[in-house]
Amino acid sequence: MKVLITGAAGFIGSYLIKECLSRGEEVVGTFWKNDTEELVSDVKGKIQMVPCDVRDFSNVKNIIEGARPEKIFHLAAQSFPTISLEKPQETIEINVNGTVNIFEAVRDLKINPAVVVACSSAEYGIVEEKDQPTKENQPLKPLHPYGVSKVAQDFLAYQYFKNFGIKAVRCRIFNTTGPGKTGDVCADFSKRIVEVEKGLRKNISVGNLEAWRDFTDGRDMAAALWLSSEKVEWGEAYNLCSGKIHKVGDLLEKMISMSGKNIEVISDKALLRPTDEKIILGDNSKFVSKTGWHPNILIEKTLEDMLEWHRKKL
């Protein structure tokens, strides 16, 4: 079976490649010109990687026509909420128009792949504690252009299924982290702790440590995404998450303890978002009931592996 992964050079994409290869699938992955291929360096020669700007319809269509995949995992995106506040137009163009181009290429080519769209828990925005854990029927009230773009991707997948019968599934991915991750709190903590270990900094600056987050290891998320292409109802939305919650400050303390260093922690207001969800906790029961998936990697293992990844990188 041939599989196409857009955004394959990214964090989740790199683990999804390995998941597909472990199942004996042939993988074509796309990357953007600004991507590094560091996370997929260990699978070079085993996959085909092609450059792609998902905003360019002809580029997208040519790649899909050449690959003629039986499964498309659409992960390519501008995926940082903070950047979306600075670059809302670019975020919408990449995430929304890029998704339209995927579906329109499938329509034009008259092929019938499963299309897994990587949506996000950011679609929900602030969810009151009484409504936690968040279910798929929770109203969508995103707080930034990134979240808005993910709502659009989500509903585009739904309408292409309803109107044209494309086998689309909407995966609302909650916080995902692990070795190789950049740009989230666990990745920032682990990098800075290792920099202290190596004498490159004297302390750690942090933002909001009072937030509570539902983290899934990227390796478990890759397995969930594969199952989402096989054992779900087309057109439906599913929360992909651990269903467990951790206080950000507690995770920092765990990593500092793993390091064994006496590290000074300094609060930095510049690292705070204008709006920030106090709690992000997902209900994964709908997905679990369909697929039997459960995350296998404990958060302690994830954090240990992230520290070790940065030690090797630095």
MOKA-V924378 format. One record per residue. RES is the residue in one letter. SS is DSSP state (helix for helix, strand for strand, loop for the rest). PHI is phi as a letter, one per 20 degrees, with the letter a starting at -180 (none if undefined). NEAR is the number of other C-alpha atoms within 8 Angstrom. Layout:
RES;SS;PHI;NEAR  RES;SS;PHI;NEAR
This chain:
M;loop;none;6  K;strand;d;12  V;strand;c;14  L;strand;d;14  I;strand;d;15  T;strand;e;13  G;loop;m;14  A;loop;f;16  A;loop;e;15  G;loop;e;9  F;helix;f;12  I;helix;f;12  G;helix;g;14  S;helix;f;12  Y;helix;f;11  L;helix;f;14  I;helix;g;11  K;helix;f;9  E;helix;f;11  C;helix;f;13  L;helix;f;10  S;helix;f;7  R;loop;e;6  G;loop;n;6  E;loop;e;10  E;strand;e;10  V;strand;d;13  V;strand;d;13  G;strand;c;14  T;strand;d;14  F;strand;b;15  W;loop;e;9  K;loop;g;7  N;loop;e;4  D;loop;f;8  T;loop;e;6  E;loop;d;7  E;helix;g;6  L;helix;f;11  V;helix;d;9  S;helix;f;7  D;helix;e;5  V;helix;d;8  K;strand;f;8  G;loop;n;5  K;loop;d;5  I;strand;c;10  Q;strand;d;9  M;strand;d;8  V;strand;c;8  P;strand;f;8  C;loop;b;11  D;loop;d;10  V;loop;f;14  R;loop;f;9  D;loop;e;10  F;helix;g;11  S;helix;f;6  N;helix;f;10  V;helix;f;14  K;helix;f;12  N;helix;f;8  I;helix;f;8  I;helix;f;12  E;helix;f;8  G;helix;f;6  A;helix;e;9  R;loop;l;8  P;loop;f;11  E;loop;e;10  K;strand;c;12  I;strand;c;13  F;strand;d;12  H;strand;e;13  L;loop;d;12  A;loop;g;10  A;loop;a;8  Q;loop;e;10  S;loop;d;5  F;loop;d;8  P;helix;g;10  T;helix;f;7  I;helix;f;8  S;helix;f;14  L;helix;f;10  E;helix;e;6  K;loop;c;8  P;helix;f;11  Q;helix;f;6  E;helix;f;9  T;helix;f;14  I;helix;f;12  E;helix;f;10  I;helix;f;13  N;helix;f;14  V;helix;e;12  N;helix;f;11  G;helix;f;13  T;helix;f;13  V;helix;g;9  N;helix;f;14  I;helix;f;13  F;helix;f;9  E;helix;f;8  A;helix;f;12  V;helix;f;13  R;helix;f;8  D;helix;f;6  L;helix;e;7  K;loop;l;6  I;loop;d;7  N;loop;c;8  P;loop;f;11  A;strand;f;12  V;strand;c;13  V;strand;e;15  V;strand;d;14  A;strand;f;11  C;strand;e;13  S;strand;b;11  S;helix;f;13  A;helix;f;11  E;helix;f;13  Y;loop;f;12  G;loop;m;12  I;loop;f;11  V;loop;d;11  E;loop;f;6  E;helix;g;7  K;helix;f;4  D;helix;d;7  Q;loop;e;10  P;loop;f;10  T;strand;f;11  K;loop;e;10  E;loop;f;8  N;loop;e;4  Q;loop;f;7  P;loop;g;5  L;loop;e;8  K;loop;c;8  P;loop;f;13  L;loop;d;10  H;loop;b;9  P;helix;g;13  Y;helix;g;16  G;helix;f;15  V;helix;f;11  S;helix;f;12  K;helix;f;14  V;helix;f;12  A;helix;f;9  Q;helix;g;13  D;helix;g;12  F;helix;f;8  L;helix;f;10  A;helix;g;13  Y;helix;f;13  Q;helix;f;9  Y;helix;f;12  F;helix;f;13  K;helix;f;9  N;helix;e;6  F;helix;c;7  G;loop;m;7  I;loop;f;11  K;strand;f;11  A;strand;d;15  V;strand;c;18  R;strand;d;15  C;strand;d;15  R;strand;e;12  I;strand;e;12  F;loop;e;15  N;loop;g;10  T;strand;c;10  T;strand;b;13  G;loop;q;13  P;loop;f;11  G;loop;o;8  K;loop;f;9  T;loop;c;7  G;loop;n;7  D;loop;d;8  V;helix;f;7  C;helix;f;10  A;helix;f;14  D;helix;f;10  F;helix;g;11  S;helix;f;13  K;helix;f;10  R;helix;f;10  I;helix;f;14  V;helix;f;12  E;helix;f;11  V;helix;f;12  E;helix;g;9  K;loop;e;7  G;loop;m;7  L;loop;e;7  R;loop;b;9  K;loop;d;8  N;strand;b;9  I;strand;c;12  S;strand;e;8  V;strand;c;10  G;loop;e;10  N;loop;f;8  L;loop;e;8  E;loop;e;8  A;loop;f;11  W;strand;d;12  R;strand;c;12  D;loop;d;15  F;loop;d;14  T;strand;c;14  D;strand;f;13  G;helix;g;12  R;helix;f;10  D;helix;f;11  M;helix;f;14  A;helix;f;13  A;helix;f;10  A;helix;f;10  L;helix;f;11  W;helix;f;11  L;helix;f;11  S;helix;f;12  S;loop;e;12  E;loop;c;6  K;loop;c;8  V;loop;c;12  E;loop;e;6  W;loop;f;8  G;loop;n;12  E;loop;e;10  A;strand;d;10  Y;strand;c;11  N;strand;f;16  L;strand;d;13  C;loop;a;14  S;loop;e;11  G;loop;m;10  K;loop;c;8  I;loop;c;10  H;strand;c;10  K;strand;f;11  V;helix;g;13  G;helix;f;9  D;helix;f;8  L;helix;f;10  L;helix;f;10  E;helix;f;8  K;helix;f;9  M;helix;f;14  I;helix;f;12  S;helix;f;8  M;helix;f;7  S;helix;f;8  G;loop;n;6  K;loop;e;7  N;loop;e;5  I;loop;d;10  E;strand;f;7  V;strand;d;8  I;strand;d;8  S;strand;f;7  D;loop;c;9  K;helix;f;6  A;helix;f;5  L;helix;e;8  L;loop;e;8  R;loop;e;6  P;loop;g;4  T;loop;c;5  D;loop;b;6  E;loop;f;9  K;loop;f;8  I;strand;c;10  I;strand;c;14  L;loop;c;13  G;strand;d;17  D;loop;d;12  N;loop;e;13  S;helix;f;6  K;helix;f;9  F;helix;f;13  V;helix;f;10  S;helix;f;7  K;helix;e;8  T;helix;d;10  G;loop;m;7  W;loop;f;8  H;loop;b;6  P;loop;f;9  N;loop;d;5  I;loop;e;8  L;loop;f;6  I;helix;f;9  E;helix;f;7  K;helix;f;8  T;helix;g;13  L;helix;f;12  E;helix;f;10  D;helix;f;10  M;helix;f;13  L;helix;f;14  E;helix;f;8  W;helix;f;10  H;helix;f;12  R;helix;f;8  K;helix;f;6  K;helix;f;5  L;loop;e;6
